[in-house]
Amino acid sequence: MTTLILLAGGIGKRANLGIPKQYYTLEGKMIIEHTLENISGVREIDSIVLVSNPDFIEIAEELRQTYPKISRIALGGATRNESLLNGFIEVKETEKKVIVHDAVRPFTPRWIFERIISELDEKDVVTTVNPITGNLIELDGEKVKRIYDRSKYVMGEAPTGYRYNALKKTLELAVNGGYLNTIPHDILLAMMAGFEVHTLNCNCFNLKITFKEDMEIAKALIRVMREGR
């Protein structure tokens, strides 16, 4: 059995839209709705814990009525990791696998979820990556300081999959150690907990809608996908 924790607790400062970007409407539906439609179609995902921005809890409840796989709703925290903890608390202890995904990634190919769920049969933690296609540059102010060999690096993305007990241990150690909110990402927490984090190379379009400019890209893609149906 697999539960997906959908992180939708952010405030979306960088997009500067006036509302959290996951609730922004694109082509007649909120971004989070496009994401929920996509992940609800993954047969291997049995349930979804929706971690909501506290100011949008009523919308979260409405979404729960529309998307039957949403089994629980949790409140977003002050940080991404705190939101993840709040979501994990709502996952049943009998669960085997947990997937963590961003509400603002509506285009993640479904095979990514399927593959990660499968790989969790043998691995504790699996995260999605994409190759870096441009130059990887270190800056000194506004000047180029150093260019790195991009073949040694990848772009970290989502989703990330955990065996239930691996995520449980990861979060417990972070809370008890007092560093849950000082470490920027959960896969770093997992590494600090002693787990090897394996990667799945997506090598695909996996847009995380972050800036206003991303909205136009997303609109165009949604139109193309509809026309192709």
N, C-alpha and C positions, 0 to 999 in steps of 0.2 A: 504494500500500500504506500502511496506517495501523496504528500501534501505540499502544495506550493504556497509560500509566503509572498504575497504581492505588496511591495513597499510603495505606499502612496501617501506617506506622511509629510513629505517635504513642502516647502513654501515657494520654491521656484524663483529665487531672487534673480538669477542670471537671465531668465527669460523676460523679466520686467513686463509682465502681462496684466498685473493687477490682481490676479488670482493664481494659485498654484497651477503649473502648466498641465498637470495630469487631468485637471477639470476643464481645461480649455477645449472648446468645441471645434472640431475639424470635420468638414464635410458631413455635418448633421449629427455627429456623435462626439462625446468627450473622448479625449485621448485614452483615458483609462478604459472606456468601453471598447475601443478598438483592440486594446491589449487583452481585455477579458475575453472578447470573442475569439481571439487567436488561441490563448492558452486553454480555454474551455474545450477547444477541439482536439486537444492532446488526450488521447484515450487513457494513457498511463497515469495521468494526473487525476486522482480520486477526489480531492477536495482543495479548496483555496481558503487561506486565511488572509483577509484583506486588512492591511494596516492603513488606517485612514488618518488624514489630517483632522485633528479634533474639531476644527471649525466646519468640516464638511461631513460630519457623521451622519446627518440625515440623508445625504446623497449616497453614502455608503450603504445605508439600510435599504434605499431604493434599488441600488445595484444588486443587493442580495436577493431581492425579489425577482430580478430579471435573469440573473445568472445562478442557476441552481447549485453549481459546484462551490459557491461561496458558503462555507459552513460556519465560519466565525468572523467577527470583526474585532480588531484591536486598535487602540489609539496610538498614533505616532508619537515618538519621543523627541527629545532635544537633539539627538544625533541619529544617523543612519543605524548605528549599532544598537542604540537604545530601542529604535523602532523594531529592529530585528528581534531583540529580546522580547519585546511586548508581543510580537506575533508568534514567537516560538512558544511562549507560555500557553497559547491557545491551541497548540498542536497536541493531539492525543498521544499519550505515552506509549501506546501500542503501535504507533507509526514506525515504519522501517526507514523511509527516505524522505528528505525534505529538500525542496528546491526553493531558492531565493531569487526573486526576479524584480525588476524595476517596472513600475506602472507606466513609465514613459518610453518603453521599448515595445511598440506595437507590432513590429515587423520581424521579430526573431523567428527564424524558420522552425517549424514544429519538430523537425528531425533533431534539432539541437536538444530539446527537452527529452525526446525519446532516447537519444544516445547517452546523455548524462545519466538518466535513470537506469539504463542498462549497465553502464560502467560502474555504478554504485554497488553492483553485486560484488565487485572485487576491490573497490577503492573507497576510502573514507571521505575524500573531498575531491570534487572535479569542478573546475571553473572554465568558463568560455573565454577564448582569446582570439584576436585577429592579428594578422601580420601588419607591421608598420611599413607603409609604402613610401613615405617621404623621408627626408633627412631627420635624424634625431639630434637636435641641437641643444647644447647647454648655453645659456645666456649669461653675460656679464652686463647687467643693466639692459641696454638696448643693443648691445654688441654681441656678436657670435664669439663665444669663448672656446667651444670645443664641439666637434661633430663625432658622434659615436657610430660604431658598426651596428646598423639596425638589425642585422641578422641575429644578433644576440638578444634582441628585445621583441616583445609583443605588446599589443594593446589589450589591457584587461577590460573585459566586458561582463555581461550577464546573459544567462543565468549562471548561478553556482549551485551545485548539488552537494548534499551532505548525507551520510548515514545519520540517522536520528541521534544515536549515542555520541557521535563525533561532534555534532553541533551542540548537544547538551553539555558535553565536557568543555567545549570551547567557550561557551557563554558563561558557564559556572566559574571557570578559572578567571575570566575577564572581570566578572562582578566581584569575586572574592579578592582578586588582586588589585582592584580599584582602577583598572585601566580600560574599562569598557568604552568610555567616552573620550579617551585620549588617543586611541589608535584609529586611524581613518577608515579602515576597511575590515570586514569580517574575515577575509582570507588571511590577513596578517594575524588576526586573533587565533585562527586555526593553526597557523605555523608556530605561534608562541605556545600553543597547547601541545605541540609535538607532532602534529599531523603533517604528512606530505600532501601538498596541494598539486594534484595532477591537472593538466590542461587539455582542453578539447579545442582544436583549431577550427574555428567557424569558417574562415575564408569566405565570408558572405556579407551581405548587407544587413547590418544589425543596428540601425540608427537609434541612438538615445536622443530624444528630443530635449534640447537644452537651451538653445537660443531662439530668438524670434525667427531668424533665418531658417532654422530647421523646420519651422511650421510650413513654409512654402514647399520644401522638399517633401514633407509628409503628405501635404495636400495632393501634390502631383502623383505621388506613388499610390495613394488611396484611389484616385480616379483611374489610374492605369489598371490597378487590381480589379476594380469593379467592371471595367470594360472588358477585361479578359475572362470574366465569369460566363 
